[in-house]
C-alpha cells in the first residue's frame, strides 16, 4: 500500500513539473524605475517576454493602476495591438504569440505628464492564456521632475541618446539647443555609410520622433551635426 501511495505521489509530482515546464516564461530588459526631468517630455519604457518552454505560448496582460498622478496619462502596447489610456487588459484575441524558445519585444508603455510632476506606479501582470495561474507581475514607476541630473534629459551636446533602443516602430530623441549656435541636424546612416534620413532641429527644445517601421533590421548610426560638424554619434538598433 505504501509503495502504491509513493508511486502515485511521484507520478503526480512529475505531471506537475512537466506542466509547469511547458508554460515557463520570463521577463527581461525591463527598466522598473523610469525618470524624466522635463514634464513636457514623454517617458517610454520597453520590455521583452521570453518563452523558455517547448510549446508556443499565448501571453495576455492585465494592467493595474497603483497610483496615477493627476494629469498623467498612460497607454501601452502588447503583442500586435496598442491600447488607449484607461485600458485595463489586452484583448484575449490579441495575445503575444511566442514560439518555443522565442521572445516578444513589442511590450511598450508611454506615459505623458502634461506638465504634472510626481511619480506614477503601474503593475503589469503577464499571464499564460492556457494556464492563467502561471503569471508574472512587474511594477513600473514613471517619475517626472525626479531626475537627478540634466544628463538624464539630454547629453552635453543638447541631443539625447535614442529612447526606445532597440526600436521597432519608432524611436525618439529629446533635444535642448538653448546654448547651440548655427544649424543642428540629426542624420541617420546605415552600417554601409549611406544616409537613410536627415532631420533639421530648428526649435530650441522638444522631441523628435523617428518612424523606424520601414527601416530594415540592423544597426544604424545617428550623428548629431552642428554647422555640418559631427558633435556626437549614437548607435541605434532596429528590431522588428
N, C-alpha and C positions, 0 to 999 in steps of 0.2 A: 504494500500500500504506500509506504514511504517513497519507494522508487517511482511509483506512478505519479505521486504528487510532485516529486522533484523533477521528473521528466516534463510534466505539464508546465511547471514554473519556468524551466529552461526554455521550452518551446515558446511560451508566452513572451519571455524577455527577448528572444531572438526576433519574433514578429514585431515587437515594439521598436527594437533597434533598427530593424530593416525599414519599417515605415517612417521612422524619424529621419533616417539617412536619405530616403527618397525625396524628402521635402526640405532639405537643408539649403539655406541661402544666407548670405552675409551682406552687410552694408559697408562700403568702402568710399574713400575720398570725400567724406562729408566734413564740412567746416561747421562745428557746432556753435561757435561764437562768431558772429558776423558784425562788424562795426563800420561806421561811416562818419566822417567828421561833418559833412555838409548835408543838411536836411533837404536840399534840392537835388541830391544825387540818389538814385535807386541802389538798393543792395540786391545783388544776385547771388544765389547760393545753389550749388550743384552737388550731386551725389551719384554713386554707382551701386547697382544691385548685382551681386554675383551668384550664379546658380552653381552650387557645388554637388548637386545630385546627378544621377544618371538619367533623369527624366526631364522633359520640358515642364517649366513651371509657369504659372499664371499668377502674377503678383498684383494684388489690389492695394489700395491705400485709403486710410481713414485719417482725416486731419482734425485735430482738436486745438482750439484756441485756448491757451493757458492764460495769457494776458495780451491784449492788443491795446497799445497806446492810442488814445483818442486822436483821430486824424490819420493813423497808419492804415495802409491798405495792402493786402497780401493776395497774391494769386499763385497757382502752382501748375506745373506740367508733370504728367506721369504717364509712362507708356506712350501711346500715339496721340494723346489729347492734352489740351491745356484747359484750365478751369478758371472761371471768373471769381472775384472776391466773394466770400460768403459760402463757397462750396465746401462741404464737409467730407466728401469722399469721392473717389474716382468712380467712373461708371463701371458697373460689373461687366459690361460688354467691351470695355476698353482696358484690359489689364496690360501690364508689361509682360510680354510673352518672351521667355528667356530659354533658349535651348540648353541641353545638358552641357555643363562646363562653360556656358556663355555668360555674358553680362549685359546690362542695360544701363546706359548713362544718360537717359533722357529726363531723369528727375531734375526739376529746376524750380526754384522759388524766387519770386520777385516781390520785394517789399518797398513801398513808396511811403515817405514820411509826410509829404505835403506840408513841410515846414515845422512839424512837431518833433521836439526832442524826446528821448526816452527809449526804453528797451522793451520790445515785444517778444513774447515767448510762445512758441507753437510746437506742438507734438505731431509728428507724422508716424503713423503706425502702418508698417508694411506687413502684408499677410498673404499666405498661400491660399488661393481660392479653393484648392482641392483639399485643404486641411487648415481651416481657419484658426485652429489652436496654435498653429505654427506661425508666429508673428514676431516682428522686431520693431519696437518703438524707438524713435530718436527725437530728442528735444533740441530745437534750434532757436537761438536768440538773435535778434536783429536790433542793434543799438545805434541810435543816431545821436550825434554830439558827444559821443563817448570815446572817440579815437584819441589816443594819447600823443599822436604826432601828426604833423601836417603831411608827413611822408605816407601816411595811410590813405590820404586822399590823392595826392599827386606826387610824382617824382620831382627831383630838383629842377628838371628842365621844363616842368609845367604840364607834362602829359603822363598819365598813369600807365602802368602795365595793362595789358588786355584783361578785362574782367570776364570770367566765363572762359577759362582756358584749361583743358581743351574745349573748343567751340563746336557746336552742332549747327544750329540755325543762325546764331548771331553771336557777336562779342561786342564789347563796348569799352570806350576809353574816356575817363574823366580828364578834363584839362582846365588849367588855371594859368592864363597867359598875361596876367597883370604886369609882370616885370619883363615880358618879352618885347623886343623891338623888331620891326620888319614883318615879313610874311612867314607863317608857320604852316606846315603841311604834314600830313601823315601818309606815308607811301608804303604799300604792302607788296612784297616781292615773293615769288616762289623760290625754291631752292636752286633753280637754274639761273636766277638773277633777272628774270623777266618781271616787269611791272604788272601787277594784277589790278590794283586800284590805287587812286590817289585822292586825298580829301584835303581841301583847304579848311583851315580853322580860323575864320575871320573874327569870331567872337572872342571876348576876353576870357570867358569861362563857360563851362557847360559839359555836355556829354555827347560823344559821338558814338552812334550805334552802327555797326557794320554787319550787313546781311552776308553770312557765310554759307547759306544754304546751297548756293551754286558753286562754291569752291570745291575742288577735288580734295579728297582726304590727303593729309600730309602736313609738312612743316612749312611755315611761312615766316618771313622776317618783316617786322613792322618798324620802319625807320621814321623817326621824328626829324623833320627838316626845318631849319630856320635860315631864311635867306639862302636857300639851296645848299646849306651845310648840314651834314648829319650831326645831330647832337646826342642821339640815343637810338639804340636798336633793341627791340624785344622779339622774342620768339613766340609764335602763335601756332598751336597745333589744332588742326581741324579733323574731327572725327564724326562720321555720320552713322 
